[in-house]
Amino acid sequence: MSNVIQQTKSFWFLKGMRVLFTLPALTLACAIIGFAGFAIEVGIPMPEVVAMNFFIWALPAKLIMVSSILSGTSIAATFIAVTLSSIRFMPMTASIVPEMRTKDTRTWILLILSHFVAITGWLYAFENFKNVPRENRTVYFAGIGGSLFIFNTLLVAIGYPLIETFPPYALAALFLLTPIYFLLSLWRSARNYSIYLAMGFGIVLGPIFSQFFPQIDILLGGFVGGSLATLIYAVVEHRRVQV
C-alpha cells in the first residue's frame, strides 16, 4: 500500500511539472531573462540577481526593487513598494490553501508551498485542481511551483554570462514581455470588475506619477489606482444590494 501511495504522489508531482512545457511557463522564462538583462544593465552582479529570484519569487516585486535601486529610492520606500506589490499574494494564498488542505496536511508543508504562489502556478493549479484528488493536490502544486521556481532560478544563474552578451534590443523585447505577460495574466485571473478598474487606473496613473514623483511612481500608481477601484466597487455593490 505504501508503494502504491508513493507512486501516486510521484505521478502527480511529475504531472505538475508538466507546467514547464506550457506557453505561460515559456513566457515567464522569457520575462525572467528580460528581467535579468535589466538587472545586468543596472549593474547588479549575478549572485544578487539569483538571490532576488530565490527570495523574491514574484517578478513584479523584483522589477520594483531593481527600478527603485536605479532611481535611487530610499530603502524604506523600496521596502514599502515591494511589500505592497506582494500583498496581492495573500488572497491568492488564502484561496488556494483550502483547495489543497486535508485533515492530514501539515502546516509546514503549506508554508513552504506558499513561497511558490505566483500568478503562473496559481492559475495553472486552479485550472487543473478539479482533475486532481484532494489528497494529492499539495504534491501536484509542489510539482508546479517547485519546477517553475527551480528552473527559472537556474536559468538566471547558469545563463547570466550568456545574457550579458545579448543585444540590447533583444533584452528590451524580452523585458517588454514582463508587463505584457502580467497584464494578460492578471486580466485573465480577475474575479470581478474591480480588478479591471485597478489595472486601468494603474495604466493611466503610472505615467502621470512618473513625471512628478519618479521615485515612488509605482507605489503611488498601485496605491491610488487600487484604492479608487476598491472604492468604486464598494459603492456600486452597496447600492446594488440596497436596490
C-alpha positions in Angstrom: 0.0 0.0 0.0 2.8 2.4 0.9 4.5 1.8 -2.5 1.2 2.5 -4.3 0.7 5.8 -2.4 4.3 6.8 -3.2 3.9 6.0 -6.9 0.7 8.0 -6.9 2.3 11.0 -5.3 5.3 10.8 -7.7 2.8 10.6 -10.6 1.1 13.8 -9.5 4.3 15.6 -8.8 5.6 14.8 -12.3 2.2 15.8 -13.7 2.5 19.1 -12.0 6.0 19.6 -13.6 4.4 19.5 -17.0 3.7 23.2 -16.5 7.2 23.7 -17.7 6.1 22.8 -21.2 3.2 25.2 -21.4 3.1 28.6 -23.1 2.7 30.6 -19.8 5.8 28.9 -18.5 7.8 29.8 -21.6 6.6 33.4 -21.4 7.6 33.5 -17.8 11.1 32.2 -18.6 11.5 34.8 -21.3 10.3 37.5 -18.9 12.8 36.3 -16.3 15.6 36.6 -18.9 14.4 40.1 -19.7 14.5 41.0 -16.0 18.0 39.5 -15.6 19.1 41.6 -18.6 17.6 44.7 -17.0 19.4 43.9 -13.7 22.7 43.4 -15.6 22.3 46.8 -17.2 21.8 48.4 -13.8 25.0 46.8 -12.7 23.7 44.2 -10.2 26.1 41.2 -10.1 25.0 37.6 -10.7 24.8 36.4 -7.0 22.5 39.2 -6.1 20.2 38.6 -9.2 20.0 34.9 -8.3 19.3 35.8 -4.7 16.5 38.1 -5.8 14.9 35.3 -7.8 15.3 32.9 -4.9 14.0 35.1 -2.1 11.6 37.4 -4.1 9.9 34.9 -6.4 7.4 37.3 -7.8 8.7 39.0 -10.9 6.9 42.4 -10.4 8.4 42.7 -6.9 11.9 42.1 -8.3 11.2 44.6 -11.1 10.1 47.2 -8.5 13.2 46.5 -6.4 15.6 47.0 -9.4 13.7 50.1 -10.6 14.0 51.5 -7.1 17.7 50.9 -7.0 18.1 52.6 -10.4 16.1 55.6 -9.4 17.9 56.0 -6.0 14.8 55.4 -4.0 15.3 55.1 -0.2 15.4 51.6 1.4 12.2 52.4 3.3 10.3 53.4 0.2 11.6 50.4 -1.7 10.6 48.1 1.2 7.1 49.5 1.2 6.7 49.3 -2.6 7.9 45.7 -2.7 5.7 44.7 0.2 2.6 46.3 -1.3 3.2 44.7 -4.6 3.4 41.3 -2.8 0.3 41.8 -0.7 -1.8 40.5 -3.6 -0.4 37.1 -2.9 -2.2 37.0 0.4 -5.7 36.5 -1.1 -4.2 34.2 -3.7 -2.6 32.0 -1.0 -5.8 32.2 1.1 -7.8 30.9 -1.8 -5.5 28.1 -2.9 -4.7 26.6 0.6 -8.3 25.4 1.3 -8.2 23.7 -2.1 -5.1 21.7 -1.1 -5.6 21.2 2.7 -6.8 17.9 4.1 -7.1 16.8 7.8 -3.6 15.2 7.4 -1.9 18.1 5.7 1.0 19.5 7.8 1.2 23.3 8.3 4.9 23.5 7.5 4.3 22.0 4.0 1.7 24.7 3.3 4.1 27.3 4.5 6.8 26.1 2.1 4.3 25.8 -0.8 3.1 29.4 -0.1 6.5 30.7 -1.3 5.7 29.2 -4.8 2.4 31.1 -5.1 2.6 33.3 -8.1 0.3 34.1 -11.0 1.5 31.4 -13.4 1.5 28.5 -10.9 -1.7 29.7 -9.2 -3.6 29.9 -12.4 -2.4 26.6 -13.7 -3.2 24.9 -10.4 -6.7 26.3 -10.2 -7.4 25.3 -13.8 -6.4 21.7 -13.1 -7.3 21.0 -9.4 -10.7 19.7 -10.5 -8.9 16.8 -12.1 -6.6 16.1 -9.1 -7.7 14.1 -6.0 -7.6 16.4 -3.0 -5.1 14.3 -1.1 -2.6 14.7 -3.9 -3.1 18.4 -4.6 -0.2 19.6 -2.3 2.2 17.2 -4.2 0.7 18.4 -7.5 1.2 22.1 -6.6 4.7 21.3 -5.4 5.5 20.0 -8.8 4.0 23.1 -10.4 5.5 25.8 -8.2 8.8 24.0 -7.4 9.6 23.3 -11.0 8.9 26.8 -12.1 10.9 28.2 -9.2 14.0 25.9 -9.6 14.0 26.1 -13.4 13.9 29.9 -13.5 16.4 30.3 -10.7 18.9 28.0 -12.5 18.1 29.8 -15.8 19.3 33.1 -14.3 22.4 31.5 -12.5 23.6 29.5 -15.5 22.5 31.9 -18.2 23.9 35.1 -16.6 27.1 35.1 -18.7 25.2 34.5 -21.9 22.5 37.1 -21.1 25.3 39.6 -20.8 26.1 39.1 -24.5 22.5 39.6 -25.7 21.9 42.6 -28.0 20.2 45.4 -26.2 17.2 45.2 -28.5 16.7 41.5 -27.7 16.8 42.2 -24.0 14.4 45.1 -24.4 12.0 42.8 -26.3 12.2 40.1 -23.6 11.9 42.7 -20.9 8.7 44.0 -22.5 7.2 40.6 -22.1 7.2 41.2 -18.3 4.4 43.9 -18.2 2.5 42.3 -21.1 2.6 38.9 -19.5 1.4 40.1 -16.2 -1.3 42.4 -17.6 -2.7 39.5 -19.6 -2.4 37.1 -16.7 -4.0 39.4 -14.2 -6.8 40.3 -16.6 -7.4 36.6 -17.2 -7.4 35.7 -13.4 -9.7 38.7 -12.4 -12.7 37.5 -10.4 -14.7 40.8 -10.6 -14.6 44.2 -12.3 -12.7 45.9 -9.5 -9.5 44.2 -10.8 -10.1 45.6 -14.3 -10.7 49.0 -12.8 -7.5 48.8 -10.7 -5.5 47.8 -13.8 -7.0 50.6 -15.9 -6.3 53.2 -13.2 -2.7 51.9 -12.8 -2.0 52.1 -16.5 -3.3 55.7 -16.6 -1.9 57.0 -13.4 1.6 55.3 -13.6 3.0 57.5 -16.4 1.4 60.6 -14.7 3.0 59.9 -11.3 6.4 59.1 -13.0 6.5 62.7 -14.2 6.0 64.2 -10.8 7.1 61.6 -8.3 9.6 59.4 -10.2 11.0 57.7 -7.1 7.6 56.4 -5.8 5.6 56.4 -9.0 4.9 52.6 -8.9 3.9 52.8 -5.3 1.6 55.7 -5.8 0.1 54.2 -9.0 -0.7 51.0 -7.3 -2.0 52.5 -4.1 -4.1 55.3 -5.6 -5.4 53.1 -8.5 -6.2 50.2 -6.3 -7.9 52.4 -3.7 -10.1 54.1 -6.4 -11.0 50.8 -7.8 -11.9 49.4 -4.4 -14.0 52.5 -3.5 -15.9 52.4 -6.8 -16.6 48.7 -6.4 -17.7 49.1 -2.8 -20.1 51.9 -3.6 -21.6 50.2 -6.7 -22.1 46.9 -4.9 -23.6 48.6 -1.8 -26.1 50.4 -4.0 -26.9 47.2 -5.8 -27.6 45.4 -2.5 -29.9 48.2 -1.4 -31.8 48.1 -4.6 
